[in-house]
């Protein structure tokens, strides 16, 4: 897992680019990008991935199916974190 701080991390994604801001999950305020944690984007990354931590099968047993990227945002009003993620 690697971390990219600020807007430079918005392109460290497995799908579309992460937004600069998102709606805060706590107070509906504006949450601004803090960092993006991303895995397996380097060709030489052979480490275990988050998707291997838990099974993803059966009802009520949702888990990641592939490597992921997680963008963490902090609200400018309440400072609570909000996260967006996607998978490869």
Buried (B, 14 or more C-beta within 10 A) or exposed (E): BBEBEEEEBBEBBBEEEBEEBBBBBBBEBBBBBBBBBBBBBEEEEEEEBBBEEEEEEEEEEEEBEBBBBBBBBBBEEEEBBBBBBBBB
